[in-house]
């Protein structure tokens, strides 16, 4: 099966660009944000939140391009070179690999929206992706990002939003 190498390159560039877009948007709001320069890491961004008492909480975020849905898997090779073999196996993001998956969605007007999907919610949903229509309540929901490690809060809000039954 022949694939266009430009399609793979475009997807790779879009993925890297979306990481930078997410970092930029988060940096404007939280300041202490950085891309991770660890090639075997299961997350792309580190975000340091300041607590009320001045303590710091570190969040690990995986960035995904989100068109119509948000995928929760990692470890597979994208683009043209899909036969690439490595020690990395396909996995679903979970609380061990990251704290939140951030879907970067380009809007019709060229602006960007961020969808914040806590990995504890991914574990409860037990699926590899979700339609953006189903998680509209997570769009630019910075409160969800800030509480992404609080299982009880996340699951209560997900139920209110109809994401969970």
Backbone as a chain_set.jsonl record, in Angstrom:
{"seq": "XXXXXXXXXXXXXXXXXXXXXXXXXXXXXXXXXXXXXXXXXXXXXXXXXXXXXXXXXXXXXXXXXXXXXXXXXXXXXXXXXXXXXXXXXXXXXXXXXXXXXXXXXXXXXXXXXXXXXXXXXXXXXXXXXXXXXXXXXXXXXXXXXXXXXXXXXXXXXXXXXXXXX", "coords": {"N": [[0.847, -1.166, 0.0], [0.739, 2.072, -0.989], [1.735, 5.166, 0.333], [1.406, 8.695, 0.642], [4.269, 10.494, 1.249], [4.275, 13.156, 2.047], [1.909, 13.523, 3.452], [2.379, 12.206, 5.881], [4.526, 13.768, 6.809], [3.25, 16.232, 7.077], [1.382, 15.631, 9.097], [3.146, 15.103, 11.204], [4.405, 17.607, 11.511], [2.161, 19.152, 12.171], [1.503, 17.967, 14.63], [3.795, 18.631, 16.217], [3.603, 21.427, 16.059], [1.161, 21.812, 17.366], [1.845, 21.063, 19.964], [3.48, 23.214, 20.665], [1.645, 25.305, 20.395], [-0.182, 24.647, 22.438], [1.542, 24.872, 24.674], [2.165, 27.607, 24.511], [-0.384, 28.855, 24.865], [-1.031, 27.898, 27.417], [1.129, 28.924, 28.87], [0.68, 31.677, 28.784], [-1.374, 31.841, 30.603], [-0.598, 30.405, 32.944], [2.143, 30.685, 33.284], [4.497, 29.113, 34.335], [5.389, 26.816, 32.483], [6.422, 24.163, 30.367], [7.765, 22.547, 27.46], [8.6, 19.111, 27.298], [11.739, 17.719, 27.014], [12.322, 14.978, 26.577], [12.704, 12.197, 24.899], [11.576, 9.608, 25.257], [9.516, 9.943, 26.951], [6.163, 9.755, 28.256], [4.611, 11.929, 28.186], [4.179, 15.352, 27.088], [4.31, 17.947, 28.062], [5.123, 19.875, 30.935], [3.513, 21.357, 33.611], [3.445, 23.736, 36.105], [1.569, 24.38, 38.837], [0.621, 26.887, 41.143], [-0.271, 26.567, 44.457], [-2.713, 27.687, 46.922], [-1.425, 28.016, 49.383], [1.09, 28.503, 48.509], [2.423, 26.264, 47.74], [3.662, 23.957, 45.245], [2.215, 22.263, 42.493], [2.776, 19.738, 40.239], [1.854, 19.089, 36.952], [1.521, 16.626, 34.456], [1.253, 16.597, 31.024], [-0.114, 15.252, 28.063], [-0.113, 15.992, 24.676], [-2.448, 16.079, 22.051], [-3.501, 16.132, 18.661], [-6.663, 17.282, 17.836], [-9.289, 16.72, 15.867], [-12.026, 15.763, 14.915], [-12.328, 14.003, 16.914], [-10.831, 12.971, 20.056], [-7.965, 11.284, 20.661], [-6.69, 8.768, 22.85], [-4.474, 7.181, 22.874], [-1.025, 6.131, 22.733], [2.415, 5.615, 21.705], [2.429, 4.42, 19.212], [3.724, 4.561, 15.896], [3.473, 7.272, 13.718], [2.596, 8.63, 10.462], [4.403, 7.992, 7.382], [6.203, 5.903, 7.861], [5.15, 3.438, 9.105], [5.907, 0.88, 9.726], [7.931, 0.925, 11.476], [9.937, -0.345, 14.031], [10.134, -0.632, 17.501], [10.929, -0.58, 21.043], [8.768, 0.445, 22.25], [5.402, 0.052, 23.04], [1.979, 0.126, 21.95], [-0.186, 2.004, 23.925], [-2.761, 3.039, 26.222], [-3.365, 6.264, 27.433], [-3.045, 6.919, 30.906], [-3.328, 7.316, 34.508], [-0.778, 6.74, 35.333], [0.886, 7.387, 33.232], [0.429, 10.049, 32.469], [-1.141, 13.106, 33.598], [-3.151, 14.5, 32.379], [-4.714, 14.651, 29.193], [-4.337, 16.778, 26.524], [-6.273, 18.039, 24.077], [-5.719, 19.633, 21.078], [-7.471, 21.776, 19.132], [-8.122, 23.136, 16.009], [-10.02, 25.866, 15.265], [-12.665, 27.0, 13.015], [-12.175, 29.677, 12.418], [-9.455, 29.918, 12.589], [-8.434, 30.218, 15.115], [-7.57, 28.598, 18.25], [-8.703, 25.898, 20.306], [-8.55, 24.279, 23.461], [-8.951, 21.059, 24.725], [-9.425, 19.56, 27.768], [-8.745, 16.564, 29.066], [-8.804, 14.663, 31.752], [-6.671, 12.016, 32.872], [-7.636, 10.232, 34.74], [-10.325, 10.171, 34.156], [-10.232, 9.045, 31.622], [-9.422, 6.472, 32.317], [-11.741, 5.574, 33.63], [-13.643, 5.754, 31.571], [-12.618, 3.87, 29.795], [-11.871, 3.559, 27.033], [-10.45, 4.174, 23.743], [-10.663, 6.62, 22.447], [-12.62, 9.654, 22.014], [-15.462, 11.421, 20.856], [-15.349, 14.877, 20.019], [-17.713, 16.253, 20.255], [-18.96, 14.989, 22.382], [-17.493, 15.792, 24.525], [-17.701, 18.501, 24.865], [-18.01, 20.117, 27.109], [-15.507, 20.116, 28.206], [-13.986, 21.77, 26.734], [-11.714, 24.332, 26.61], [-11.815, 24.389, 29.371], [-10.438, 25.339, 31.975], [-10.599, 24.955, 34.675], [-11.091, 22.233, 34.881], [-8.62, 21.286, 34.032], [-7.009, 22.25, 36.15], [-7.974, 20.746, 38.267], [-7.42, 18.148, 37.558], [-6.216, 15.936, 38.808], [-7.846, 15.273, 40.877], [-9.852, 12.891, 41.504], [-12.551, 12.518, 42.478], [-13.742, 15.06, 42.13], [-13.4, 15.422, 39.34], [-14.879, 13.231, 38.262], [-17.445, 13.787, 39.241], [-17.99, 16.225, 37.927], [-17.839, 15.332, 35.288], [-20.045, 13.67, 35.164], [-22.108, 15.548, 35.57], [-21.833, 16.934, 33.183], [-22.636, 15.057, 31.391], [-20.831, 13.309, 30.292], [-20.156, 11.024, 31.58], [-22.288, 8.399, 32.738]], "CA": [[0.0, 0.0, 0.0], [1.546, 3.279, -1.142], [1.254, 6.344, 1.066], [2.069, 9.935, 0.286], [5.142, 10.896, 2.352], [3.925, 14.505, 2.483], [0.835, 13.409, 4.439], [3.044, 11.88, 7.144], [5.286, 14.945, 7.241], [2.283, 17.245, 7.504], [0.848, 15.2, 10.39], [4.204, 15.282, 12.195], [4.557, 19.049, 11.732], [0.969, 19.588, 12.904], [1.65, 17.507, 16.011], [4.781, 19.476, 16.9], [3.039, 22.777, 16.153], [0.128, 21.802, 18.398], [2.52, 21.073, 21.263], [3.909, 24.596, 20.91], [0.424, 26.102, 20.586], [-0.67, 24.353, 23.795], [2.473, 25.475, 25.637], [1.998, 29.06, 24.459], [-1.654, 29.23, 25.493], [-0.927, 27.617, 28.854], [2.124, 29.821, 29.453], [0.034, 32.98, 28.985], [-2.264, 31.749, 31.763], [0.03, 29.833, 34.146], [3.54, 31.109, 33.266], [5.52, 28.091, 34.541], [5.012, 25.722, 31.586], [7.538, 23.832, 29.487], [7.803, 21.305, 26.701], [9.516, 18.126, 27.857], [12.725, 17.288, 26.027], [12.652, 13.599, 26.917], [12.078, 11.497, 23.782], [10.865, 8.394, 25.645], [8.501, 10.309, 27.925], [4.77, 9.525, 27.859], [3.939, 13.231, 28.227], [4.855, 16.381, 26.292], [4.357, 19.237, 28.752], [5.077, 19.975, 32.393], [2.858, 22.589, 34.046], [3.557, 23.877, 37.551], [0.519, 25.233, 39.399], [0.86, 27.39, 42.5], [-1.4, 26.409, 45.362], [-3.053, 28.837, 47.765], [-0.388, 28.141, 50.423], [2.383, 28.694, 47.862], [3.007, 24.982, 47.334], [3.615, 23.71, 43.804], [1.717, 20.979, 42.01], [3.256, 19.497, 38.88], [0.962, 18.325, 36.084], [2.107, 16.07, 33.231], [0.224, 16.65, 29.985], [0.145, 14.711, 26.725], [-0.829, 16.796, 23.686], [-2.953, 15.353, 20.886], [-4.273, 16.886, 17.684], [-8.072, 16.891, 17.946], [-10.116, 17.234, 14.771], [-13.404, 15.39, 15.261], [-12.27, 13.241, 18.152], [-9.604, 13.048, 20.829], [-7.432, 9.937, 20.87], [-6.009, 8.609, 24.124], [-3.406, 6.189, 22.752], [0.331, 6.564, 22.433], [3.358, 4.538, 21.468], [2.475, 3.96, 17.834], [4.433, 5.451, 14.98], [2.583, 7.88, 12.731], [3.195, 9.003, 9.19], [4.673, 7.01, 6.338], [7.013, 4.808, 8.374], [4.334, 2.728, 10.089], [6.508, -0.413, 10.026], [9.014, 1.192, 12.418], [9.91, -1.243, 15.189], [10.83, -0.127, 18.674], [10.537, -1.228, 22.285], [7.553, 1.094, 22.729], [4.172, -0.624, 22.636], [0.797, 0.982, 21.993], [-0.804, 2.05, 25.247], [-3.767, 4.075, 26.452], [-2.956, 7.167, 28.511], [-3.65, 6.641, 32.202], [-2.762, 8.141, 35.572], [0.648, 6.434, 35.473], [1.639, 7.952, 32.102], [0.213, 11.501, 32.417], [-2.267, 13.545, 34.424], [-4.189, 15.046, 31.505], [-4.492, 14.705, 27.746], [-4.823, 18.053, 26.008], [-6.584, 18.019, 22.657], [-5.619, 20.944, 20.432], [-8.421, 21.816, 18.02], [-8.122, 24.38, 15.244], [-11.381, 26.315, 14.96], [-12.882, 27.462, 11.641], [-11.626, 31.025, 12.246], [-8.003, 29.873, 12.731], [-8.065, 30.23, 16.532], [-7.412, 27.247, 18.788], [-9.34, 25.522, 21.56], [-7.914, 23.172, 24.165], [-9.843, 20.147, 25.432], [-8.68, 18.981, 28.875], [-9.288, 15.253, 29.42], [-8.007, 14.036, 32.817], [-6.438, 10.588, 32.628], [-8.509, 9.432, 35.607], [-11.572, 10.02, 33.407], [-9.922, 8.077, 30.56], [-9.447, 5.145, 32.94], [-13.136, 5.208, 33.898], [-14.314, 5.556, 30.284], [-12.098, 2.619, 29.26], [-11.933, 3.57, 25.57], [-9.247, 4.747, 23.143], [-10.916, 7.963, 21.918], [-13.972, 10.166, 22.261], [-15.878, 12.499, 19.966], [-15.308, 16.202, 20.631], [-19.099, 16.628, 20.583], [-19.311, 14.423, 23.688], [-16.711, 16.428, 25.595], [-17.782, 19.957, 24.673], [-17.858, 20.751, 28.424], [-14.084, 20.163, 28.548], [-13.364, 22.745, 25.832], [-11.18, 25.508, 27.305], [-12.252, 24.278, 30.762], [-9.195, 25.377, 32.74], [-10.885, 24.407, 35.995], [-10.885, 20.785, 34.754], [-7.164, 21.1, 34.019], [-6.478, 22.515, 37.486], [-8.431, 19.693, 39.176], [-7.334, 16.876, 36.833], [-5.773, 14.834, 39.675], [-8.866, 15.077, 41.9], [-10.788, 11.925, 40.922], [-13.939, 12.76, 42.871], [-14.188, 16.287, 41.473], [-13.453, 15.164, 37.895], [-15.983, 12.328, 37.941], [-18.696, 14.519, 39.508], [-18.176, 17.188, 36.833], [-18.084, 14.559, 34.061], [-21.443, 13.219, 35.244], [-22.926, 16.745, 35.351], [-21.72, 17.296, 31.778], [-23.157, 13.976, 30.556], [-19.744, 12.517, 29.728], [-20.364, 9.746, 32.277], [-23.673, 8.166, 33.17]], "C": [[0.903, 1.243, 0.0], [0.909, 4.447, -0.399], [2.051, 7.556, 0.604], [2.938, 10.388, 1.451], [4.822, 12.294, 2.879], [2.822, 14.478, 3.541], [1.423, 13.114, 5.809], [3.829, 13.057, 7.684], [4.353, 16.019, 7.771], [1.706, 16.903, 8.872], [1.885, 15.41, 11.498], [4.385, 16.763, 12.529], [3.366, 19.585, 12.527], [1.057, 19.18, 14.364], [2.634, 18.352, 16.802], [4.256, 20.895, 17.079], [1.996, 22.837, 17.269], [0.717, 21.734, 19.808], [2.919, 22.502, 21.625], [2.72, 25.525, 21.136], [-0.105, 25.903, 22.004], [0.234, 25.006, 24.84], [2.283, 26.986, 25.67], [0.726, 29.52, 25.152], [-1.615, 29.005, 27.005], [0.05, 28.57, 29.541], [1.537, 31.211, 29.709], [-0.796, 32.976, 30.267], [-1.527, 31.355, 33.051], [1.51, 30.169, 34.298], [4.545, 29.964, 33.33], [5.148, 26.803, 33.794], [6.191, 25.439, 30.669], [7.265, 22.564, 28.687], [8.838, 20.392, 27.346], [10.455, 17.672, 26.75], [13.257, 15.905, 26.4], [11.976, 12.706, 25.891], [11.297, 10.237, 24.147], [9.764, 8.672, 26.668], [7.105, 10.049, 27.369], [3.952, 10.815, 27.946], [4.816, 14.263, 27.533], [5.124, 17.671, 27.048], [4.376, 19.016, 30.256], [4.492, 21.352, 32.717], [2.948, 22.628, 35.563], [2.504, 24.872, 38.016], [0.923, 25.651, 40.806], [-0.404, 27.218, 43.32], [-1.617, 27.657, 46.198], [-1.978, 29.088, 48.82], [1.003, 28.34, 49.823], [3.057, 27.402, 47.446], [2.847, 24.811, 45.822], [3.048, 22.324, 43.519], [2.131, 20.844, 40.557], [2.253, 18.629, 38.139], [1.729, 17.882, 34.846], [1.004, 16.0, 32.181], [0.735, 16.053, 28.676], [-0.708, 15.509, 25.755], [-1.2, 15.939, 22.492], [-3.658, 16.331, 19.958], [-5.706, 16.366, 17.734], [-8.854, 17.531, 16.807], [-11.577, 16.993, 15.107], [-13.469, 14.6, 16.558], [-10.933, 13.462, 18.828], [-9.166, 11.624, 21.121], [-6.623, 9.903, 22.161], [-4.819, 7.66, 24.052], [-2.077, 6.842, 22.424], [1.176, 5.358, 22.115], [3.41, 4.028, 20.052], [3.163, 5.007, 16.975], [3.435, 5.983, 13.967], [3.311, 8.124, 11.421], [3.441, 7.82, 8.279], [5.325, 5.75, 6.895], [6.269, 4.021, 9.448], [4.906, 1.357, 10.442], [7.68, -0.281, 10.992], [8.872, 0.293, 13.636], [10.7, -0.6, 16.333], [10.362, -0.906, 19.886], [9.23, -0.656, 22.827], [6.339, 0.358, 22.182], [3.021, 0.371, 22.721], [0.157, 0.873, 23.372], [-1.868, 3.141, 25.272], [-3.253, 4.953, 27.595], [-3.73, 6.839, 29.778], [-2.93, 7.465, 33.262], [-1.283, 7.854, 35.832], [1.48, 7.133, 34.393], [1.53, 9.469, 31.997], [-0.96, 11.834, 33.336], [-3.438, 14.022, 33.582], [-3.748, 14.91, 30.05], [-5.111, 16.012, 27.278], [-5.028, 17.908, 24.506], [-6.525, 19.431, 22.115], [-6.474, 20.899, 19.18], [-8.34, 23.17, 17.334], [-9.559, 24.706, 14.842], [-11.455, 26.859, 13.536], [-12.257, 28.829, 11.389], [-10.108, 31.083, 12.411], [-7.526, 29.997, 14.177], [-7.998, 28.776, 17.015], [-8.165, 27.093, 20.099], [-8.581, 24.341, 22.138], [-8.981, 22.368, 24.899], [-9.019, 19.444, 26.504], [-9.364, 17.702, 29.35], [-8.39, 14.623, 30.491], [-7.845, 12.532, 32.569], [-7.251, 9.709, 33.576], [-9.86, 9.206, 34.925], [-11.388, 9.027, 32.255], [-9.978, 6.659, 31.122], [-10.878, 4.675, 33.186], [-13.886, 4.937, 32.598], [-13.892, 4.249, 29.62], [-12.291, 2.506, 27.742], [-10.728, 4.33, 25.033], [-9.427, 6.147, 22.574], [-12.336, 8.378, 22.278], [-14.236, 11.318, 21.3], [-15.808, 13.838, 20.698], [-16.708, 16.685, 21.004], [-19.481, 16.147, 21.985], [-18.58, 15.096, 24.843], [-16.666, 17.951, 25.434], [-17.562, 20.703, 25.997], [-16.389, 20.861, 28.852], [-13.312, 21.179, 27.707], [-13.001, 24.008, 26.61], [-11.635, 25.559, 28.767], [-11.007, 24.175, 31.649], [-9.393, 24.87, 34.17], [-10.697, 22.885, 35.978], [-9.391, 20.476, 34.735], [-6.612, 21.222, 35.44], [-6.861, 21.444, 38.498], [-8.227, 18.29, 38.6], [-6.876, 15.696, 37.684], [-6.796, 14.487, 40.76], [-9.983, 14.206, 41.329], [-12.236, 12.275, 41.215], [-14.504, 13.984, 42.149], [-14.386, 16.055, 39.975], [-14.67, 14.316, 37.536], [-17.342, 12.979, 38.199], [-18.993, 15.483, 38.366], [-18.485, 16.472, 35.514], [-19.519, 14.037, 34.027], [-22.389, 14.391, 34.976], [-22.97, 17.109, 33.862], [-22.247, 16.215, 30.84], [-22.079, 13.134, 29.892], [-19.797, 11.107, 30.322], [-21.818, 9.623, 32.658], [-23.766, 8.086, 34.667]], "O": [[1.728, 1.422, 0.896], [-0.295, 4.681, -0.492], [3.218, 7.447, 0.226], [2.417, 10.645, 2.537], [5.078, 12.581, 4.048], [2.805, 15.324, 4.435], [1.006, 13.714, 6.8], [3.804, 13.322, 8.886], [4.632, 16.644, 8.794], [1.554, 17.785, 9.718], [1.543, 15.842, 12.599], [4.504, 17.128, 13.699], [3.542, 20.38, 13.45], [0.72, 19.969, 15.246], [2.346, 18.748, 17.931], [4.443, 21.498, 18.136], [1.954, 23.804, 18.029], [0.144, 22.29, 20.745], [2.719, 22.942, 22.757], [2.782, 26.427, 21.972], [-0.437, 26.869, 22.69], [-0.256, 25.624, 25.785], [2.244, 27.582, 26.747], [0.752, 30.466, 25.939], [-2.108, 29.829, 27.776], [-0.184, 28.978, 30.679], [1.848, 31.848, 30.715], [-0.905, 34.001, 30.939], [-1.799, 31.905, 34.119], [2.073, 29.946, 35.369], [5.386, 29.857, 32.437], [4.664, 25.839, 34.386], [6.883, 26.361, 30.239], [6.622, 21.633, 29.17], [9.842, 20.865, 27.879], [10.008, 17.286, 25.67], [14.464, 15.692, 26.52], [10.772, 12.473, 25.996], [10.417, 9.838, 23.384], [9.149, 7.741, 27.19], [6.889, 10.115, 26.159], [2.731, 10.786, 27.794], [6.027, 14.085, 27.402], [6.054, 18.406, 26.718], [3.738, 18.102, 30.78], [4.918, 22.37, 32.171], [2.572, 21.667, 36.235], [2.531, 26.046, 37.648], [1.494, 24.865, 41.561], [-1.479, 27.669, 42.924], [-0.797, 28.576, 46.183], [-1.656, 30.238, 49.12], [1.993, 28.345, 50.554], [4.141, 27.427, 46.862], [1.996, 25.45, 45.203], [3.357, 21.351, 44.207], [1.87, 21.729, 39.742], [1.849, 17.573, 38.625], [2.487, 18.655, 34.26], [-0.052, 15.414, 32.419], [1.858, 16.315, 28.246], [-1.905, 15.687, 25.986], [-0.384, 15.171, 21.983], [-4.334, 17.252, 20.417], [-5.937, 15.158, 17.68], [-9.056, 18.745, 16.79], [-12.283, 17.907, 15.533], [-14.508, 14.53, 17.214], [-10.02, 14.058, 18.257], [-9.894, 10.852, 21.745], [-5.96, 10.875, 22.522], [-4.212, 7.365, 25.082], [-2.02, 7.956, 21.905], [0.726, 4.219, 22.235], [4.324, 3.283, 19.699], [3.172, 6.193, 17.303], [2.638, 5.221, 13.419], [4.505, 7.85, 11.301], [2.782, 6.785, 8.383], [5.023, 4.646, 6.442], [6.727, 3.953, 10.589], [4.424, 0.726, 11.384], [8.349, -1.269, 11.293], [7.786, 0.188, 14.207], [11.802, -0.09, 16.131], [9.506, -1.784, 19.78], [8.65, -1.211, 23.76], [6.267, 0.076, 20.986], [3.084, 1.342, 23.475], [-0.014, -0.222, 23.908], [-1.865, 4.049, 24.441], [-2.764, 4.444, 28.603], [-4.918, 6.522, 29.731], [-2.021, 8.23, 32.942], [-0.608, 8.648, 36.488], [2.651, 7.438, 34.618], [2.446, 10.115, 31.488], [-1.678, 10.943, 33.792], [-4.588, 13.957, 34.018], [-2.567, 15.037, 29.727], [-6.261, 16.317, 27.594], [-4.077, 17.683, 23.757], [-7.196, 20.328, 22.626], [-6.238, 20.093, 18.28], [-8.47, 24.214, 17.973], [-10.223, 23.92, 14.166], [-10.427, 27.146, 12.922], [-11.85, 29.119, 10.264], [-9.526, 32.168, 12.38], [-6.328, 29.889, 14.437], [-8.329, 27.849, 16.277], [-8.256, 28.027, 20.896], [-8.04, 23.511, 21.407], [-9.813, 22.931, 25.61], [-8.019, 18.799, 26.188], [-10.432, 17.75, 29.961], [-7.323, 14.102, 30.167], [-8.774, 11.867, 32.111], [-7.528, 8.555, 33.252], [-10.471, 8.152, 35.103], [-12.298, 8.255, 31.951], [-10.514, 5.753, 30.484], [-11.191, 3.503, 32.974], [-14.678, 3.997, 32.525], [-14.699, 3.593, 28.962], [-12.799, 1.505, 27.236], [-10.06, 5.047, 25.778], [-8.438, 6.804, 22.248], [-13.137, 7.583, 22.77], [-13.335, 12.092, 20.978], [-16.17, 13.922, 21.871], [-16.87, 17.442, 21.961], [-20.235, 16.817, 22.691], [-18.993, 14.986, 25.998], [-15.695, 18.596, 25.829], [-16.995, 21.795, 26.006], [-16.069, 21.622, 29.765], [-12.127, 21.417, 27.942], [-13.864, 24.665, 27.192], [-11.817, 26.638, 29.33], [-10.58, 23.083, 32.023], [-8.442, 24.406, 34.799], [-10.202, 22.311, 36.947], [-8.948, 19.51, 35.355], [-5.83, 20.378, 35.877], [-6.153, 21.249, 39.486], [-8.81, 17.333, 39.11], [-7.127, 14.549, 37.312], [-6.621, 13.506, 41.481], [-10.94, 14.714, 40.743], [-13.061, 12.325, 40.303], [-15.615, 13.941, 41.62], [-15.409, 16.441, 39.41], [-15.407, 14.647, 36.607], [-18.291, 12.743, 37.451], [-20.126, 15.549, 37.889], [-19.295, 16.949, 34.72], [-20.132, 13.976, 32.962], [-23.363, 14.244, 34.237], [-24.003, 17.536, 33.347], [-22.302, 16.422, 29.627], [-22.383, 12.326, 29.014], [-19.514, 10.124, 29.637], [-22.501, 10.623, 32.877], [-24.854, 7.894, 35.209]]}, "num_chains": 1, "name": "protein.A"}
